[in-house]
Amino acid sequence: MIGLALCVALSYPQEPIETAIAEAVAAVEVAELRGTVETLAGFGTRHVLSSTDDPARGTGAARRYLRARFESFVAASGGRLTVAPERYEVAASRLGLDVELVNIVAMLRGTSDANRIYVVGGHYDSRNGDGADGMHDAPGANDDASGTAVAVEVCRVLAAREFPATILFVAYDGEEQGLLGSTEHAKSLVADDVILDGMITNDIVGNTRGMDGVERGGYVRCFSYSPRGNDSVGRSLARAASRAARMVDGLDVKLVLRGDRYGRGGDHRPFAQRGVPAIRLTEPREDYSRQHQDVTERDGEPYADLPEFMDFDYLAQVARLNVALLLELASAPRAPSRVQASGARDAYDTLVRWNEVEGADRYEVVWRDTTAADWEHAKVFAEAAMDRSDATCGVRLVGVCLDDVVVGVRSVGKDGSRSRVQTPPEPDAMANRPVGR
């Protein structure tokens, strides 16, 4: 109990941040999302080997369109939004040659903590049944004009708002050839030594009817990596997404405790591999009968990954979730650092300590059973015991046995915005222990 005090847990009424989130969520428009998807699919193909100079077809047309879309939001931002293509020459091993990749990046610069960055994206490149075919149609409406449209729409909705942190809205290139564009972007950001507090990729998020004909539209799957232990920064971001769903009527987040769909990958992986909190959002059931397929006819009608097979109302729900999550995280203080937990020796209580966070009005300590997917309990502490000698905070969770739970802490701003939860490192009882001990 040294340096710790028992604190009173407080309850608070509805927070101002919830009003701001509700207003932003309501601004998402189905027609905007549909227009972006239909335009991208209308370019025929967006394969990395397709035309770069045709004004109406190929990846070049898609790049120019996406840049123009992002640039159309600059005026609303008061000049805080900047848009630029990021070009990379990379070896595409699946194609056996070097290719030029172009990520389209829109940056909404933060007002007071601009070095803290959140990334939201989708990939705009596409492919058909032949991964090396840059000539024939590959409309890629759901995979992944849908996720790209979400990034564009979230930018439109948030551009006029101010946040302490910076948000990057990205249309990634080269995903279909091995996550090429996102890998280069992750490497570049990590090299810039910024604080990457979250990356969200939206990939295949626009369909609710599975191959079995069953409609599943009430939830979105959220995948996150956990390299070791019972928790990870990626799982922390996934649980923040689950919490954000409270602001989107009719949509739940299904936490899938796996990095991605079985044996597959997405643009969040290069970020997760570099220690960045990263998640993938994906519809309930993919329709593999259309994904990566050549455009053909069935019963006299076109059949492939086309806009007419999408559910744009569902796509809007996914966009709303992105808006709610990013608005809160970018508004909140930074997540606590150096979180430590220990079990009390005089009772079945848990002691938690963390470094004080600048701008935090209070802190929320959360915990869950080790077998639970999401946080089950939370207590807000307005006057956590402060150890002024090392600027740390400490609380005691009475009756919470650390053996059975995972604990974490998030910062809370004056407006009620909550940071991502930070958890203490899980002690590895097996490390350096002789066999048989």
N, C-alpha and C positions, 0 to 999 in steps of 0.2 A: 504493500500500500504506500510505499515511499513515493512522495511527489504526486500522489493522486488524491482526489476527494470525491465523495459521493455527490453527484449532481442531480438536480431535479429535472425530470423529463417534462418538456412543455408541449402543448398542442397549439396549432395556429389555424386561423380561418383561411378561407380561400386566398391564394397569393396573387399579387398583381401580374406575375409572370403568366399565370394561367389565362388571364384576360388577353394578354398579348398573343399567346399561342392560339387561343380560340379565334381571334381576328385573322391571324395569318393562315391558319388552317382553312378558314372559310373562303379565303381568296384563291385557293386552287381551283382551276377551271378545266373541266373535261375537254372543252373545245380546243384549248391550247395544247394539251397533250396529244389529242388526236391529230391536230394539224402538224405537229412535229414528226410524229410517227409516219403519217401518210407521205409527208414530203421526203423523209429519209428513204422510205421504201420505194418511193417513186424514182429514185436515182438508179434503179435497176440492180446495181451491185455496189458494195462499198468495200470490196476486197482490197487488200493492200497492193495487189498487182493490177488493179483496175485503173482506168484513165484518171490522170490528174489534171488534164486541161480541157476536157469536154465540159461545156457549161451546164449540161443537163443529165450527165450520166457519170457514175464512178465516184471514187473516193475524193477526188479533187472537188467535185461539185458539193459533196457532203461537207467537206471541211469549210468551204466558203460559206455555205448556208449556216452552219453552226456558229462560225465566228460572227456572222451578221446578226444572228439571233441573240447571242450574248451581248454584242455591242449595242443592241437596241434597248438594253436595260441600263446603260451607263448614265443617261440623263437623269433617270429616277434616283440613282444613287448619289447624285451630287458630285460625280467624278470620283467617288471612292472605289467604284468597280473598274478594273482594268482587264483587258482581254488581249491575249497573245497566243499564237501558235508556238508550241515547243517541238522542235524538230530533232530527230535522232537518226543516225545511220547505224543500223544494227544487223547482225547476222541472223537470218531467219532459218534455223536449222531444219524446220519442217519443209521449207521450200528449197533449201540448198543454195541460197544466194543471199546477198545483202539487200536490204530494203530500207527505204526512207519511211519513218513513222512520223506522224504529226498529231500530237495531243493538243486539243483546243482547251485552253485554261482561262477561266474567268476568276479573278481574285477580288473578293470584297474585303478590303483591308479593315482590320480592327481599329478601334479608337484609342484604346489604352493598353492593350495587351496583345499587340499585333503579332508578336513572335509565337504566340500560341495559335495553332492552325488545326482546322477541321477540313476534311476532304470528302466530297460527295461526287460520285461519278457513275457512268455507265460506259460501255464501249460501243462505238459507232461502226466499227468494221464488221463485215459480214462474210459468210461463205455458204456455198451450196454443198452438194454431195461430194464434190471433189475439192479438197482443201487448197489445191493449187490453181484452181480455175478463177482467173481474174476477168474472164470475158463474158460468161453467161450470167443470167440473172441470179441474184442471191438477195432477195428483198430484206431479209432479216428484220421483220417487223417486231416480233416479240424478243428475238435474240439478235441484237439488243437495242433496237431503236426505242424499245419501251424504257429501258433504264436510262438511256441518253435523254429521252424526253423528260424523265423525272428530274434529272440534273438541271436541264434548261428551265423547267417550270419552277423548281425550288429557287433557282436564281432569280427568276422574274418576281416571285412573291417576296423574297427577302432583300432584294437589292435596295429598296428605299429605306430599310431599317438599319439602325446602327447597333453594333455589338462590340464589346471589348476585344474579343478574339477575331481572328481572320478566318474566312471561309473560302475554300477553293472549290469551284464547280468545274468538273473536268469531263470532257468527252474523250475517252481513251481509244487509241488506235492499236491494232495488232494483237488484240486479246485472242482471236481465233488462231493465231499462229504461235501461241505459247506465252500469253500474258506479257507481250513485249513492251507495249507502251506504258503500262502500269509499273513494270519493273524499272524502266528508265526513270520514270517520275519519282518512284520511291527512293531510288538511289540518289537522285538529285536533291530531294528534300532533306534526306538524312545528312547528306554532305553539307547542306546549308546550316546545320546545327540549330534548327528550329525545334519548337516543342510540338510534336505531332500528337495531339491528344485524341484523335479519332479519324478513322477512314471508313466510309460506307460505300460499298459498291451495290448498285441495283442492276441485277442481271437476270433477265427472263421474269419480268414482274407484271405482265399484262394479260394473262389468260387465267380463266377459272375453270374451264372444262377440260378434264383429263381424257386420256385415251379410252378410258372405260365409260365415257359419256357422263360421268358424275360431275356436278358443279360444286366446287368448293371455293367460296369467295369470302369467308368470314375471317380469314387469317393470312398472314404472310410468314414464311419460314425465315428464321434468322440463324445463320451459321457463324461459328466463331471458333478459333483455334485455342488450344490450351497445351503448350508444349510439355508442361510437367505440373505436378501438384494438383490441388483441388480447385484452383481458380487461376485466372489470367486477366491481363488488361483487356484482351479481346472479349472475354466473357463479361467483364465489367461494362463494356460498351453495349454488348447485346442486352444486358439487363436494363441499361438506360433506355434502349429502344423499346423494351417491354413496358417500362414505366411510361414512356411517351405515348404509347397506344391508348392510354386513358383519355387522351384529348381527341381521339379519332373514333367517333361513334361507329359501331359495327365492324371494327377491325381489331383483331388480337394479334399478338406476336407469339409464334410458336418457337421457343428456344430449342434449337437442335444442337446438342453438345458434341458437335463434330465440326471440323474446319470447313468442310464443304460437302456437297453430295458425294456419295461413296465413289472414291477413285477419281474424282474430278477436281477442277480448280477454277478460280476466278481472280479478278483484279485485286481483291483484298489480300491475297496470299503474299505477294512481294512485300507488302507493308507489314503483315504479321511476322514474316520471316526476319524483319528488322526491328522487332520489338514494339511495333506501333499497334495500339488498339484498333482492330479492324474487323468488320463484319460483312457478311453477304446477305442481302435480302433477295428472296426468290419465291415465286408463286407456290401454292400448295402442291400441285402436281404438274410436271412438265409434260407437254405433248410431244414425245419423241418422233411421232409419225410426221410431224411438220418441221421439226428442228433440223437445220443443216440439209434440207432436202432440195432437190431440183424442182423447179416450177413445172408441174405436170397438170393433167386434167383428171378429175374423177367425176363420173356422172355428168360430163359435159361442162364442169365448172373448174376454174383454176384451183390448184391445191398446192400449198406450200406455206411458208412462214409469212403470211400476208396480213395486212391490217384488218381485213374483214373477219378474221378468226379471233380477234382480240376482244377483251372486255375492258372498255375504256373507263367505265365507272370504277372498276376495281383498280385500274392503274392510278386513278385519281386518289384512291384511298392510300395506296403506297406512297404517293407523292406527299399526301397530308402527314403521314407518319414521319417522313424525312424532314418536313418543315418543323413539326413539333419537336423532334429530337435535336435538330441543329439549332433552332432558336433558343432552346433552353441551355444547351451546353455552351454555346458561344456567348450567352448572356451571363453565365454563372462565373463565380471565382474559379481559380485553378483547383484541381483536385488536390487533396492533402498529400503530403510526401512523408516518407520515413514512418509509415504506419507500423506500429509494433503491438503485439498482443501477448498477454501472459495470463495464466490461471492464478487466481488468488490462493494462498496457502491456508487461509483461516476460514474459508467458506467456498461454496461452489459458485463463485463469481468470476467474471472476466474483466481484466484491466486492459484498457486500450489507450495508447499514446500516439500522437502524431505531431508534426511540425505545424505551427500556426500559419495560416494562409492569409496573405494580404487581401483585404477587401471582403473577407468572409464575415457575415453578420452572426452566424451561428453554424453549428455542425450537426449532422445527422449520422448517428451510428446505426448500422443495419446488421442483421445476422440471419442465418438460415441453417437448417440442418445440412450436414454434408451431403445428404442424398437429395436435397431439394434443388430444382433448377433455378429458381428465382428467390430473391430476398423475401423473407416471410415476416420479419419484425423490424421496426424502426423506432428510434427515440431521438428527438431533437434536444440538443443541449445548448441553451443560450449563454450559460456562464460556465463553460468547461474549466476545470482547475488548470490554471496557467503556471507553468514553471518558468518564471521570467529569466532565469539564468541561461536557459537554452531555447527559449521561445517555443516550448512545446505545450500541447494540451493533453489532458488526461481525464478519463472518466472510468467509472466502475459500473458494470452491468450486473446488477444484483440478481442472483438466481440463474444466471446463464453460464452453463458449464462449457468451457472452451473445448473440452475433449470432443464434444458432440456437434459443434457448430463451426461455420466460417463467419468471421466478422469483417466489417469494413467501415469506412468513414467517407462521407462526402461533405463538401463545403456547401453552404447555403448563403446566397446573396440577400441583400435587403428586400429585393423584390420577390424572394422565394425561389429563385432559380437555383437548381441543384447541379453540382458537378458530377462527373463520373465518379463512381465509388472506387476508392483505393483500398486494397486489402493488404494485410501484412504477409511477409514471406512465410510459406509453409515450411516448418522445420523438417529436414530430411533425416529421419531417425536412422536410415540405412546407410547414410554417407560415412565412409571411412570406418565402418564398424566391422570387426573381424567376423568371419562366418561362424555361426553358432552362438553368438552373443545376443 
